[in-house]
Amino acid sequence: MKRVVCTDFVKRMNDWGHQGKPFLFILDFELKSPIVLPIEEAATAGILYTLNNTRNFEAQIQTNEAFTFQKFPVPYEKFKEAYDKVLTEIKLGNSFLTNLTFPTQIATSLSLSAIFHRSQAPFKLLVGDEFVVFSPESFVTITDGKISSYPMKGTIDAALPNAEEQLLNDPKEIAEHHTIVDMIRNDLSIVAKDVKVEKFRFLNHVRTSDKTLIQVSSEITGILPNNFKSNLGTILSKLLPAGSISGAPKRKTLESIKEAETYKRGYYTGVFGVFDGQNLQSAVMIRYIEKAIQDYIFKSGGGITCYSEPMKEYQELIDKVYVPIH
């Protein structure tokens, strides 16, 4: 697929929002290769998406055909080296929460297209033969001038004894979720008024090909100015990168991430979404697989705090390497 990068995505989104022109946007983590194009051009550009009940393709009849899926995570020692760098910054007070991620080589009999069509997730994106996303996490929605965010922090294997109680009562998970909710509330206050937490720490169950995960989310809302459509690009640029996949405080934590991670995230942990001419919905690009030269790379990670245990964090990184096909 020939991809056209939008060098000034803020202006384009502001202009098209002002015109009420529907568009799709795909914004990478570092905002170096943003894509913004008219909604009707997405499919012909090789881009398919699902955002809740909105999609730009005809659903395919899926089979239960068996498939292989193997993962080859980085050695624990390599993870621990990056973890220690992050923890040092946390102990110095430069960060309270840092999202540390790694690439995992995988081998599967599925194509990116097959993963896209067979995966069960509320937010899905396929960009040609480059990468696929099957995300459980919304970024922001804008409906009739109300902006809502649903940060997701906290994951556990549902098969563990008393898994829900463990997750909800774990001091590390509590601190991590409080931190991210406070950060998102502050972020939304930059662009909206009457910001409040509508729901705090509710549970979602995510079925994968080999297990079920429990994840924790919250809902935070605010009211945008009446001219929000003319400032969609500006609003998103002020909120990015998403707090749930960076950390707090954001600027210093991003410096810590750059130092600790040994690869480029690219589109992973960026956001994608659709403006339909009136309202906007978007998702965080987690649960992400990209095509490498001879294999596939699955990028995953989790939040590190002063309460973290390195082996548990390493296992969470591995648990998040899955396809939601069952």
Secondary structure, DSSP 8 states (H G I E B T S, - for coil): ------TTHHHHHHHHHHHT--EEEEE-TTSSS-EEEEGGGTGGGTEEEEETTEESS-----------EEEE---HHHHHHHHHHHHHHHHTTS-SEEEEEEEEEEEES--HHHHHHH---SEEEEETTTEEEEE--EEEEEETTEEEE--EEEEEETTSTTHHHHHHH-HHHHHHHHHHHHHHHHHHHHH-EEEEEEEEEEEEEEE-SS-EEEEEEEEEEEE--TTGGGGHHHHHHHH-S-GGGSEESHHHHHHHHHHH--S--TTTT-EEEEE-SS-EEEEE--SEEEE-SSSEEEEEEEEE-TT--HHHHHHHHHHT------
